[in-house]
Amino acid sequence: MRLRGLYAITDNQLTPGERLETSVAAALRGGARIIQYRDKGSDDSRRRREAQKLVDLCHSHNALLIINDDVDLAAACGADGVHLGKEDVDLARARERLGVQAIIGLSCYNDPERAHRAAQAGADYIAFGRFFPSRTKPDASAATLETLSAARCELDLPLVAIGGITPDNGGLLIDAGADMLAVIHGVFGQPDVEMAARRFAELF
């Protein structure tokens, strides 16, 4: 599957347990192509149950499920891959654990050198951001359209943009080279999740 389109990321506050499946299902109906399960909680059994349900749900919509940070959880639930940040396990160890077929993405913030190293190490996609003020990570360092445009010219990998993205500003990022728009509040924080997702999907 080509890595392109709306990349919707779950959030404990916006998609608590009782609303997780229904919210993700609505995002998928709206056109989300990738879901990232992001849960920093300590209840491993609950997280595994939720992740397994989301794997089945995503696959029934011909979409992908990516796990945030947790390589062991990705392996246990049969997710399509894992997303890693600066403080997480390195890519080589994740690849050894998950296999060649797994999709492994890396956060590269506004750091072109980190992006080039990730590409050389075998990342399947690169994420840059935040591009706009973010409710989820208000203190995250800012990324620029110039970084995104340069990466599009220099890297033969799918690129993700994240951080404060809305249907009104997302087109700028696609024009600058983003293959995917990663969105949390702009999808799961909206009254009508399906319609919110559709507005993003229509940008592609």
C-alpha positions in Angstrom: 0.0 0.0 0.0 1.3 3.4 -0.9 1.9 5.6 2.1 -0.2 8.6 1.3 -3.2 10.4 2.8 -4.6 11.2 6.3 -2.6 9.7 9.1 -4.8 10.0 12.2 -3.3 9.6 15.7 -5.3 8.5 18.7 -5.1 10.3 22.0 -6.0 9.0 25.5 -8.0 12.2 26.3 -9.8 12.5 23.0 -10.3 8.8 22.4 -10.7 7.2 25.8 -11.3 3.4 25.9 -15.1 3.5 25.6 -14.9 5.8 22.5 -11.7 4.5 20.9 -13.1 2.0 18.4 -16.1 4.1 17.4 -13.9 7.2 16.9 -11.3 5.2 14.8 -14.1 3.6 12.8 -15.5 7.1 12.0 -12.0 8.3 11.0 -11.6 5.4 8.7 -15.0 5.9 7.1 -13.9 9.5 6.5 -10.9 8.4 4.6 -8.0 8.0 7.0 -5.4 5.7 5.4 -3.2 5.2 8.5 -4.1 5.1 12.2 -1.4 5.4 14.8 -2.3 4.0 18.2 -0.7 6.3 20.7 -1.2 5.4 24.4 1.4 6.0 27.1 -0.6 4.2 29.8 0.9 1.5 32.0 -1.9 -1.1 31.6 -0.2 -3.4 29.1 -3.1 -5.9 28.8 -5.6 -3.1 28.0 -3.3 -1.6 25.5 -2.8 -5.0 23.8 -6.6 -5.6 23.6 -7.2 -2.2 22.2 -4.4 -2.4 19.7 -5.6 -5.8 18.5 -9.1 -4.5 17.9 -7.7 -1.6 16.0 -5.6 -3.9 13.8 -8.7 -5.8 12.8 -10.7 -2.6 12.3 -8.0 -0.9 10.1 -7.5 -4.0 8.0 -11.2 -4.3 7.4 -11.0 -0.8 5.9 -7.8 -1.6 3.9 -5.9 0.8 6.1 -2.8 0.5 8.2 -2.2 0.4 12.0 1.0 1.8 13.4 1.9 1.7 17.0 3.6 4.7 18.7 6.9 3.9 20.4 6.2 0.3 21.6 8.0 -2.3 19.4 6.9 -5.2 21.6 3.2 -4.1 21.4 3.5 -3.8 17.6 4.8 -7.4 17.4 2.3 -8.8 19.9 -0.8 -7.4 18.2 0.3 -7.9 14.6 0.3 -4.2 13.7 1.7 -3.0 10.4 4.5 -1.2 12.0 5.8 1.2 14.6 6.6 4.9 14.9 9.8 5.9 16.8 10.9 9.2 18.3 14.3 10.4 19.5 14.1 8.6 22.9 12.8 5.3 21.6 14.5 2.1 20.6 16.8 2.5 17.5 15.6 1.5 14.1 17.9 -1.4 13.7 16.6 -3.1 16.8 13.0 -2.4 15.8 13.7 -3.9 12.4 15.2 -7.0 13.9 12.2 -7.5 16.2 9.5 -6.7 13.6 11.0 -8.0 10.3 11.5 -6.6 6.9 7.8 -6.3 6.1 7.1 -3.9 9.0 6.6 -0.2 8.4 9.0 1.8 10.6 8.7 5.6 10.7 10.9 8.1 12.5 10.3 11.5 13.9 12.9 13.9 12.6 11.4 17.2 13.9 13.2 19.9 11.9 16.5 18.0 11.6 17.5 17.2 8.0 20.6 15.3 9.2 18.5 13.0 11.3 16.3 12.4 8.4 19.2 11.4 6.1 20.5 9.1 8.8 17.1 7.5 9.2 16.8 7.0 5.4 20.2 5.3 5.3 19.2 3.1 8.2 16.2 1.8 6.4 13.2 3.9 7.6 10.0 3.5 5.6 8.9 7.1 6.2 10.1 10.3 7.8 8.0 12.6 9.9 8.7 16.4 10.3 7.0 18.8 12.6 5.5 20.6 14.3 4.6 23.0 11.5 1.9 25.0 13.3 1.0 25.6 17.0 0.1 22.2 18.5 -2.4 21.4 21.3 -0.8 18.0 21.9 2.8 19.2 22.1 2.8 23.0 22.5 6.5 23.1 23.4 7.7 21.1 20.4 10.3 22.8 18.3 9.0 24.3 15.1 9.6 22.8 11.6 9.7 24.8 8.4 8.3 24.4 5.0 11.8 24.8 3.7 12.9 21.7 5.5 10.0 19.7 4.1 10.6 21.0 0.6 14.3 20.2 0.7 13.6 16.7 2.1 11.2 16.1 -0.8 14.0 16.9 -3.2 16.7 14.9 -1.4 14.9 11.8 0.0 13.1 9.1 -1.9 10.9 8.3 1.1 7.3 9.1 2.0 7.2 12.2 4.2 4.8 12.9 7.1 3.9 16.4 8.3 2.6 16.8 11.9 1.7 19.6 14.3 -1.3 21.9 14.4 -2.5 20.8 10.9 -6.1 21.7 9.8 -7.9 21.3 6.5 -7.2 25.0 5.9 -3.4 24.8 6.2 -2.8 21.2 5.2 -2.7 22.0 1.5 0.5 24.1 2.1 2.2 21.0 3.4 1.1 18.7 0.6 2.3 21.3 -1.9 5.7 21.4 0.0 6.1 17.7 -0.3 4.1 15.9 2.4 2.7 12.5 1.4 0.8 12.2 4.7 -0.8 14.6 7.2 -0.6 13.4 10.7 -3.4 14.8 12.8 -4.7 14.3 16.3 -7.0 17.0 17.6 -8.0 18.1 14.1 -9.7 14.7 13.7 -10.4 13.1 17.1 -11.1 16.4 18.9 -13.9 17.4 16.5 -17.6 16.8 17.1 -18.0 14.9 13.9 -14.9 12.7 13.5 -16.0 11.2 10.2 -16.6 14.6 8.6 -13.3 16.0 10.0 -11.4 13.1 8.5 -13.1 13.6 5.2 -12.1 17.2 5.0 -8.5 16.1 5.3 -8.8 13.2 2.9 -10.2 15.5 0.3 -7.0 17.5 0.3 -5.3 14.5 -1.4 
